[in-house]
Amino acid sequence: MLWALSALLVLFGSFDVWYFLRGLWVILNAALQEPVRDILAEQVIDSRVLPQDLDFMGHMNNARYLRECDMGRFDLFARNGIFMAGRALKATMVIGASTVRYRRSLAFGEAFQLRTRIVSWDEKSFYVEQRFVSKSDGFISAVMLCRQNVIRSTPDKILEHLCKRKVECPDIPEHLQQWIKFISASSQALRAESGLDEKTK
């Protein structure tokens, strides 16, 4: 018994166990639901601000928004089939950039929805928008833009494999175009500062 308790203490002290357990649950739960055929469809996760989400101010910790967004993307890509299509092509996806705009705090015990959708894509990345919507009054408490980079493939190839046809990319909204330009300008400035070749990522 003592060995088991010690092993659990080491496990929970060394890894963010709840993150991995919840991530697995989200993916398994998504797999058990009806697949979503519309890749642009918004997916919704209902949640609530729990004690472990709080900061010293008594509202949801800024870092917790990013964790919730992870779960929202797990759910989205599992339900619409992009995750499995990427695996079939031996592709992986990593976050290339993200921006969160906090508009109103989520308080302890407050129920909210995390609404996740693909806005558009280009030759390298999917662009995802995620909104935290208070269930009490529908107010958008925070919104996140995420650039999900595709490694060893492209969004077009993944979608063509998934849908068995070429999928037309939606127009990129103006605010998203501005954000992409900011990311590009930042990359160029950092490469110049580091003395790296322009082609270096």
Backbone as CSV, one residue per row, in Angstrom:
resi,resn,N_x,N_y,N_z,CA_x,CA_y,CA_z,C_x,C_y,C_z
1,MET,0.826,-1.203,0.000,0.000,0.000,0.000,0.866,1.262,0.000
2,LEU,1.896,1.227,0.824,2.796,2.383,0.901,3.497,2.623,-0.421
3,TRP,3.895,1.513,-1.091,4.551,1.645,-2.401,3.602,2.259,-3.433
4,ALA,2.338,1.842,-3.375,1.360,2.371,-4.320,1.139,3.868,-4.103
5,LEU,1.033,4.266,-2.832,0.858,5.687,-2.519,2.079,6.493,-2.942
6,SER,3.261,5.922,-2.698,4.499,6.607,-3.089,4.571,6.774,-4.603
7,ALA,4.173,5.710,-5.326,4.190,5.774,-6.789,3.230,6.846,-7.295
8,LEU,2.043,6.929,-6.657,1.069,7.955,-7.054,1.600,9.354,-6.780
9,LEU,2.265,9.528,-5.639,2.836,10.837,-5.311,3.896,11.241,-6.328
10,VAL,4.741,10.286,-6.708,5.773,10.571,-7.709,5.128,10.895,-9.053
11,LEU,4.105,10.117,-9.421,3.431,10.319,-10.697,2.787,11.701,-10.766
12,PHE,2.000,12.028,-9.726,1.306,13.315,-9.725,2.267,14.480,-9.506
13,GLY,3.414,14.207,-8.849,4.409,15.254,-8.642,5.260,15.512,-9.868
14,SER,5.340,14.537,-10.754,6.210,14.647,-11.928,5.465,15.017,-13.200
15,PHE,4.182,14.671,-13.287,3.397,14.899,-14.496,2.088,15.593,-14.155
16,ASP,1.551,16.305,-15.117,0.225,16.899,-14.969,-0.793,15.824,-15.347
17,VAL,-1.012,14.891,-14.419,-1.809,13.703,-14.691,-3.225,14.051,-15.125
18,TRP,-3.847,15.033,-14.474,-5.233,15.364,-14.792,-5.369,15.885,-16.216
19,TYR,-4.346,16.572,-16.695,-4.374,17.070,-18.081,-4.453,15.897,-19.062
20,PHE,-3.587,14.898,-18.865,-3.563,13.747,-19.769,-4.843,12.916,-19.652
21,LEU,-5.336,12.732,-18.420,-6.567,11.966,-18.233,-7.748,12.664,-18.896
22,ARG,-7.822,13.977,-18.713,-8.936,14.702,-19.324,-8.822,14.708,-20.842
23,GLY,-7.597,14.878,-21.352,-7.395,14.847,-22.798,-7.842,13.525,-23.400
24,LEU,-7.491,12.407,-22.742,-7.922,11.094,-23.213,-9.438,10.961,-23.166
25,TRP,-10.034,11.475,-22.089,-11.483,11.401,-21.966,-12.159,12.189,-23.087
26,VAL,-11.665,13.387,-23.382,-12.254,14.225,-24.438,-12.181,13.509,-25.786
27,ILE,-11.020,12.909,-26.087,-10.842,12.220,-27.369,-11.731,10.982,-27.460
28,LEU,-11.780,10.205,-26.371,-12.633,9.006,-26.360,-14.104,9.377,-26.471
29,ASN,-14.508,10.406,-25.752,-15.900,10.857,-25.794,-16.270,11.337,-27.198
30,ALA,-15.340,12.051,-27.842,-15.586,12.525,-29.211,-15.715,11.352,-30.178
31,ALA,-14.885,10.313,-29.959,-14.915,9.143,-30.844,-16.229,8.379,-30.731
32,LEU,-16.879,8.456,-29.571,-18.132,7.738,-29.356,-19.341,8.491,-29.895
33,GLN,-19.155,9.770,-30.235,-20.257,10.568,-30.759,-20.336,10.456,-32.277
34,GLU,-21.446,10.931,-32.815,-21.640,10.924,-34.258,-20.591,11.805,-34.913
35,PRO,-19.896,11.314,-35.960,-18.885,12.138,-36.638,-19.507,13.401,-37.225
36,VAL,-18.713,14.464,-37.252,-19.151,15.728,-37.827,-18.614,15.823,-39.251
37,ARG,-19.506,15.920,-40.221,-19.098,15.926,-41.631,-18.676,17.299,-42.117
38,ASP,-19.200,18.349,-41.495,-18.873,19.720,-41.895,-17.624,20.168,-41.137
39,ILE,-16.513,20.278,-41.836,-15.260,20.614,-41.152,-15.260,22.035,-40.607
40,LEU,-16.166,22.873,-41.080,-16.247,24.245,-40.589,-17.258,24.401,-39.454
41,ALA,-17.904,23.300,-39.087,-18.914,23.358,-38.034,-18.282,23.666,-36.681
42,GLU,-18.967,24.472,-35.910,-18.506,24.817,-34.567,-18.815,23.679,-33.604
43,GLN,-17.831,23.334,-32.774,-18.021,22.305,-31.754,-18.045,22.967,-30.384
44,VAL,-18.898,22.454,-29.506,-19.124,23.100,-28.212,-18.830,22.136,-27.074
45,ILE,-18.057,22.616,-26.094,-17.834,21.877,-24.853,-18.391,22.713,-23.702
46,ASP,-19.241,22.105,-22.883,-19.771,22.777,-21.692,-18.819,22.551,-20.527
47,SER,-18.560,23.599,-19.775,-17.634,23.473,-18.659,-18.019,24.460,-17.561
48,ARG,-17.242,24.431,-16.484,-17.504,25.287,-15.322,-16.173,25.611,-14.638
49,VAL,-16.079,26.776,-14.055,-14.855,27.182,-13.362,-14.779,26.464,-12.022
50,LEU,-13.755,25.623,-11.862,-13.577,24.815,-10.659,-12.473,25.415,-9.770
51,PRO,-12.357,24.943,-8.522,-11.346,25.513,-7.620,-9.929,25.485,-8.179
52,GLN,-9.548,24.402,-8.900,-8.190,24.325,-9.427,-7.948,25.285,-10.589
53,ASP,-9.000,25.941,-11.067,-8.871,26.904,-12.161,-8.561,28.316,-11.661
54,LEU,-8.672,28.535,-10.358,-8.625,29.893,-9.819,-7.213,30.424,-9.634
55,ASP,-7.106,31.765,-9.705,-5.855,32.436,-9.363,-6.053,33.212,-8.058
56,PHE,-5.090,34.057,-7.694,-5.183,34.790,-6.438,-6.336,35.784,-6.409
57,MET,-6.835,36.159,-7.573,-7.944,37.111,-7.654,-9.300,36.417,-7.546
58,GLY,-9.290,35.092,-7.492,-10.544,34.364,-7.333,-11.304,34.118,-8.610
59,HIS,-10.670,34.393,-9.757,-11.318,34.060,-11.014,-10.412,33.144,-11.825
60,MET,-10.856,32.774,-13.020,-10.150,31.766,-13.804,-8.751,32.252,-14.196
61,ASN,-7.760,31.433,-13.866,-6.358,31.711,-14.165,-6.156,31.829,-15.673
62,ASN,-5.351,32.818,-16.101,-5.101,33.012,-17.535,-4.619,31.742,-18.220
63,ALA,-3.745,30.982,-17.539,-3.193,29.762,-18.140,-4.261,28.704,-18.357
64,ARG,-5.318,28.732,-17.541,-6.372,27.725,-17.674,-7.156,27.887,-18.972
65,TYR,-7.219,29.115,-19.471,-7.891,29.316,-20.749,-7.176,28.527,-21.846
66,LEU,-5.851,28.550,-21.813,-5.075,27.825,-22.819,-5.290,26.317,-22.693
67,ARG,-5.372,25.831,-21.466,-5.620,24.402,-21.244,-6.999,24.002,-21.782
68,GLU,-8.001,24.835,-21.491,-9.342,24.554,-22.010,-9.341,24.544,-23.533
69,CYS,-8.572,25.461,-24.129,-8.506,25.519,-25.591,-7.896,24.246,-26.165
70,ASP,-6.909,23.678,-25.491,-6.360,22.385,-25.905,-7.479,21.351,-26.015
71,MET,-8.316,21.291,-24.974,-9.398,20.302,-24.953,-10.397,20.565,-26.074
72,GLY,-10.658,21.832,-26.345,-11.578,22.171,-27.423,-11.063,21.729,-28.776
73,ARG,-9.746,21.889,-28.999,-9.173,21.455,-30.277,-9.105,19.937,-30.358
74,PHE,-8.815,19.262,-29.247,-8.846,17.794,-29.240,-10.224,17.321,-29.701
75,ASP,-11.263,17.909,-29.112,-12.636,17.525,-29.436,-12.951,17.818,-30.902
76,LEU,-12.583,19.010,-31.377,-12.867,19.410,-32.750,-12.221,18.468,-33.757
77,PHE,-10.899,18.255,-33.614,-10.174,17.464,-34.603,-10.488,15.967,-34.512
78,ALA,-10.927,15.513,-33.335,-11.344,14.113,-33.220,-12.710,13.911,-33.876
79,ARG,-13.632,14.844,-33.667,-14.997,14.673,-34.183,-15.090,14.901,-35.685
80,ASN,-14.325,15.864,-36.222,-14.447,16.111,-37.658,-13.513,15.236,-38.507
81,GLY,-12.702,14.396,-37.849,-11.884,13.423,-38.571,-10.504,13.901,-38.978
82,ILE,-10.183,15.160,-38.724,-8.878,15.692,-39.133,-7.737,14.999,-38.394
83,PHE,-7.961,14.663,-37.137,-6.917,13.997,-36.356,-6.518,12.659,-36.991
84,MET,-7.501,11.832,-37.321,-7.205,10.522,-37.899,-6.682,10.644,-39.325
85,ALA,-7.187,11.618,-40.076,-6.693,11.829,-41.437,-5.229,12.248,-41.411
86,GLY,-4.877,13.091,-40.456,-3.480,13.488,-40.305,-2.599,12.307,-39.950
87,ARG,-3.068,11.459,-39.060,-2.295,10.268,-38.684,-2.088,9.343,-39.873
88,ALA,-3.122,9.208,-40.697,-3.013,8.344,-41.876,-1.939,8.849,-42.837
89,LEU,-1.727,10.156,-42.860,-0.702,10.755,-43.722,0.627,10.966,-42.998
90,LYS,0.704,10.429,-41.748,1.902,10.564,-40.912,2.239,12.034,-40.633
91,ALA,1.201,12.842,-40.554,1.366,14.260,-40.246,1.114,14.513,-38.760
92,THR,1.705,15.555,-38.257,1.430,16.008,-36.896,1.082,17.492,-36.942
93,MET,0.459,17.967,-35.871,0.100,19.382,-35.792,0.635,19.970,-34.497
94,VAL,1.203,21.158,-34.598,1.718,21.864,-33.430,1.221,23.311,-33.472
95,ILE,1.136,23.917,-32.305,0.723,25.315,-32.232,1.871,26.197,-32.718
96,GLY,1.586,27.018,-33.723,2.579,27.953,-34.227,2.446,29.324,-33.616
97,ALA,1.233,29.679,-33.224,0.984,30.980,-32.593,-0.412,30.959,-31.981
98,SER,-0.594,31.754,-30.955,-1.931,31.917,-30.382,-2.018,33.280,-29.711
99,THR,-3.200,33.835,-29.748,-3.474,35.119,-29.108,-4.802,35.013,-28.389
100,VAL,-4.822,35.426,-27.137,-6.060,35.415,-26.362,-6.440,36.848,-26.002
101,ARG,-7.681,37.183,-26.242,-8.213,38.468,-25.789,-9.179,38.197,-24.655
102,TYR,-8.840,38.702,-23.460,-9.696,38.526,-22.284,-10.633,39.725,-22.174
103,ARG,-11.941,39.460,-22.153,-12.923,40.547,-22.152,-13.632,40.700,-20.811
104,ARG,-13.894,39.583,-20.132,-14.517,39.628,-18.811,-14.137,38.363,-18.056
105,SER,-13.842,38.491,-16.790,-13.401,37.341,-15.997,-14.502,36.298,-15.877
106,LEU,-14.081,35.038,-15.857,-14.976,33.938,-15.513,-14.786,33.644,-14.034
107,ALA,-15.851,33.725,-13.255,-15.768,33.611,-11.803,-15.919,32.162,-11.342
108,PHE,-15.545,31.919,-10.097,-15.652,30.580,-9.512,-17.093,30.069,-9.610
109,GLY,-17.227,28.850,-10.131,-18.528,28.219,-10.262,-19.299,28.608,-11.505
110,GLU,-18.785,29.584,-12.261,-19.519,30.055,-13.439,-19.499,29.012,-14.557
111,ALA,-20.648,28.762,-15.136,-20.758,27.821,-16.251,-20.497,28.572,-17.556
112,PHE,-19.783,27.892,-18.448,-19.482,28.517,-19.733,-19.399,27.455,-20.822
113,GLN,-19.462,27.927,-22.057,-19.253,27.063,-23.216,-17.955,27.471,-23.901
114,LEU,-17.208,26.473,-24.356,-16.045,26.726,-25.204,-16.452,26.334,-26.621
115,ARG,-16.522,27.313,-27.505,-16.955,27.096,-28.882,-15.746,27.181,-29.810
116,THR,-15.473,26.099,-30.515,-14.265,25.977,-31.329,-14.632,25.728,-32.784
117,ARG,-13.972,26.447,-33.686,-14.234,26.226,-35.111,-13.001,26.568,-35.934
118,ILE,-12.885,25.920,-37.083,-11.862,26.269,-38.065,-12.379,27.447,-38.870
119,VAL,-11.582,28.505,-38.918,-11.982,29.696,-39.671,-11.508,29.596,-41.116
120,SER,-10.255,29.156,-41.283,-9.681,29.061,-42.621,-8.371,28.280,-42.524
121,TRP,-7.650,28.212,-43.629,-6.343,27.563,-43.646,-5.535,28.099,-44.824
122,ASP,-4.232,27.813,-44.793,-3.364,28.151,-45.920,-2.503,26.940,-46.243
123,GLU,-1.374,27.147,-46.905,-0.556,26.014,-47.336,0.176,25.332,-46.178
124,LYS,0.178,25.951,-44.991,0.917,25.378,-43.872,0.086,25.131,-42.619
125,SER,-1.000,25.864,-42.445,-1.662,25.870,-41.142,-3.176,25.958,-41.232
126,PHE,-3.831,25.396,-40.194,-5.234,25.661,-39.938,-5.315,26.859,-38.989
127,TYR,-6.338,27.701,-39.179,-6.568,28.826,-38.272,-7.871,28.577,-37.527
128,VAL,-7.758,28.534,-36.211,-8.871,28.133,-35.356,-9.260,29.289,-34.433
129,GLU,-10.567,29.485,-34.293,-11.076,30.470,-33.336,-11.779,29.730,-32.210
130,GLN,-11.534,30.173,-30.964,-12.159,29.556,-29.806,-12.729,30.642,-28.903
131,ARG,-14.001,30.498,-28.571,-14.693,31.499,-27.774,-15.172,30.921,-26.449
132,PHE,-14.952,31.666,-25.367,-15.468,31.320,-24.052,-16.739,32.143,-23.842
133,VAL,-17.879,31.460,-23.792,-19.166,32.143,-23.734,-19.850,31.819,-22.404
134,SER,-20.119,32.840,-21.619,-20.809,32.643,-20.343,-22.214,32.126,-20.579
135,LYS,-22.599,31.082,-19.858,-23.931,30.505,-20.037,-25.006,31.332,-19.345
136,SER,-24.601,32.243,-18.465,-25.592,33.052,-17.751,-26.211,34.121,-18.637
137,ASP,-25.392,34.728,-19.525,-25.923,35.819,-20.343,-25.417,35.813,-21.786
138,GLY,-24.637,34.781,-22.176,-24.157,34.686,-23.549,-23.011,35.615,-23.878
139,PHE,-22.439,36.279,-22.873,-21.335,37.201,-23.119,-20.073,36.423,-23.498
140,ILE,-19.365,36.906,-24.529,-18.100,36.273,-24.935,-17.007,36.790,-24.001
141,SER,-16.620,35.965,-23.041,-15.677,36.385,-22.007,-14.241,36.443,-22.512
142,ALA,-13.906,35.596,-23.463,-12.556,35.585,-24.031,-12.623,34.951,-25.412
143,VAL,-11.687,35.333,-26.261,-11.615,34.735,-27.595,-10.152,34.475,-27.924
144,MET,-9.898,33.305,-28.483,-8.536,32.904,-28.827,-8.437,32.626,-30.319
145,LEU,-7.370,33.122,-30.932,-7.008,32.752,-32.297,-5.791,31.846,-32.225
146,CYS,-5.820,30.768,-32.990,-4.746,29.777,-32.928,-4.295,29.391,-34.325
147,ARG,-3.005,29.390,-34.520,-2.426,28.892,-35.767,-1.914,27.479,-35.511
148,GLN,-2.568,26.498,-36.117,-2.222,25.089,-35.932,-1.394,24.645,-37.131
149,ASN,-0.070,24.624,-36.950,0.823,24.259,-38.045,0.770,22.760,-38.319
150,VAL,0.801,22.401,-39.592,0.808,21.000,-40.009,2.233,20.620,-40.413
151,ILE,2.741,19.555,-39.806,4.098,19.077,-40.070,4.024,17.818,-40.943
152,ARG,4.867,17.756,-41.971,4.972,16.617,-42.893,3.730,16.433,-43.776
153,SER,2.923,17.453,-43.902,1.799,17.428,-44.840,1.288,18.855,-44.963
154,THR,0.088,19.011,-45.505,-0.548,20.319,-45.618,-2.021,20.185,-45.262
155,PRO,-2.668,21.277,-44.865,-4.111,21.213,-44.627,-4.891,20.714,-45.832
156,ASP,-4.506,21.159,-47.036,-5.213,20.718,-48.250,-5.146,19.202,-48.419
157,LYS,-3.964,18.615,-48.196,-3.811,17.163,-48.343,-4.620,16.406,-47.294
158,ILE,-4.621,16.915,-46.077,-5.384,16.269,-45.007,-6.878,16.301,-45.323
159,LEU,-7.365,17.455,-45.758,-8.789,17.586,-46.057,-9.189,16.770,-47.279
160,GLU,-8.300,16.715,-48.266,-8.599,15.906,-49.453,-8.646,14.427,-49.101
161,HIS,-7.738,13.990,-48.221,-7.751,12.597,-47.760,-9.035,12.310,-46.974
162,LEU,-9.445,13.259,-46.147,-10.631,13.082,-45.310,-11.923,13.102,-46.120
163,CYS,-12.041,14.074,-47.023,-13.297,14.295,-47.751,-13.344,13.624,-49.120
164,LYS,-12.203,13.034,-49.542,-12.110,12.364,-50.848,-12.357,13.322,-52.018
165,ARG,-12.085,14.582,-51.789,-12.208,15.594,-52.831,-11.450,16.839,-52.364
166,LYS,-11.206,17.749,-53.292,-10.565,19.005,-52.928,-11.576,19.897,-52.223
167,VAL,-11.175,20.444,-51.097,-12.056,21.306,-50.310,-11.632,22.758,-50.497
168,GLU,-12.583,23.580,-50.896,-12.288,24.993,-51.106,-12.090,25.701,-49.772
169,CYS,-11.049,26.498,-49.707,-10.736,27.223,-48.482,-11.610,28.476,-48.369
170,PRO,-12.224,28.710,-47.215,-13.006,29.947,-47.044,-12.086,31.168,-47.097
171,ASP,-12.662,32.301,-47.459,-11.899,33.547,-47.433,-11.423,33.834,-46.014
172,ILE,-10.207,34.331,-45.902,-9.663,34.671,-44.593,-10.197,36.042,-44.183
173,PRO,-10.893,36.145,-43.041,-11.431,37.437,-42.608,-10.327,38.471,-42.407
174,GLU,-10.696,39.738,-42.518,-9.701,40.811,-42.444,-8.927,40.808,-41.134
175,HIS,-9.635,40.600,-40.003,-8.931,40.622,-38.711,-7.917,39.479,-38.618
176,LEU,-8.240,38.330,-39.239,-7.318,37.204,-39.232,-6.131,37.475,-40.155
177,GLN,-6.373,38.130,-41.297,-5.281,38.519,-42.185,-4.293,39.429,-41.467
178,GLN,-4.808,40.368,-40.688,-3.949,41.287,-39.944,-3.117,40.538,-38.906
179,TRP,-3.754,39.556,-38.266,-3.041,38.757,-37.258,-1.931,37.938,-37.904
180,ILE,-2.203,37.352,-39.074,-1.202,36.571,-39.804,-0.035,37.467,-40.222
181,LYS,-0.344,38.698,-40.651,0.721,39.639,-41.011,1.588,39.970,-39.805
182,PHE,0.953,40.127,-38.647,1.707,40.388,-37.419,2.660,39.231,-37.109
183,ILE,2.166,37.990,-37.237,3.007,36.822,-36.979,4.202,36.796,-37.934
184,SER,3.928,37.056,-39.208,4.992,37.062,-40.211,6.024,38.147,-39.926
185,ALA,5.546,39.344,-39.579,6.468,40.447,-39.267,7.303,40.117,-38.042
186,SER,6.693,39.499,-37.046,7.419,39.105,-35.838,8.498,38.080,-36.162
187,SER,8.163,37.090,-37.014,9.138,36.069,-37.405,10.323,36.690,-38.140
188,GLN,10.035,37.612,-39.055,11.101,38.259,-39.814,12.023,39.063,-38.897
189,ALA,11.416,39.771,-37.938,12.207,40.567,-37.005,13.097,39.678,-36.130
190,LEU,12.551,38.563,-35.670,13.325,37.656,-34.810,14.447,36.973,-35.588
191,ARG,14.171,36.618,-36.866,15.227,36.025,-37.684,16.352,37.022,-37.918
192,ALA,15.981,38.260,-38.185,16.996,39.292,-38.406,17.807,39.535,-37.134
193,GLU,17.122,39.543,-36.007,17.800,39.751,-34.718,18.775,38.627,-34.412
194,SER,18.405,37.398,-34.826,19.246,36.235,-34.555,20.299,36.009,-35.632
195,GLY,20.222,36.759,-36.717,21.175,36.587,-37.813,20.942,35.329,-38.593
196,LEU,19.709,34.843,-38.615,19.403,33.601,-39.326,19.006,33.898,-40.751
197,ASP,19.143,32.885,-41.593,18.732,32.998,-42.986,17.240,33.241,-43.070
198,GLU,16.791,33.978,-44.061,15.379,34.304,-44.204,14.492,33.087,-44.315
199,LYS,15.020,31.973,-44.795,14.198,30.770,-44.973,14.085,29.966,-43.686
200,THR,14.825,30.339,-42.685,14.800,29.594,-41.422,13.533,29.926,-40.659
201,LYS,12.876,28.896,-40.122,11.654,29.106,-39.356,11.989,29.254,-37.888
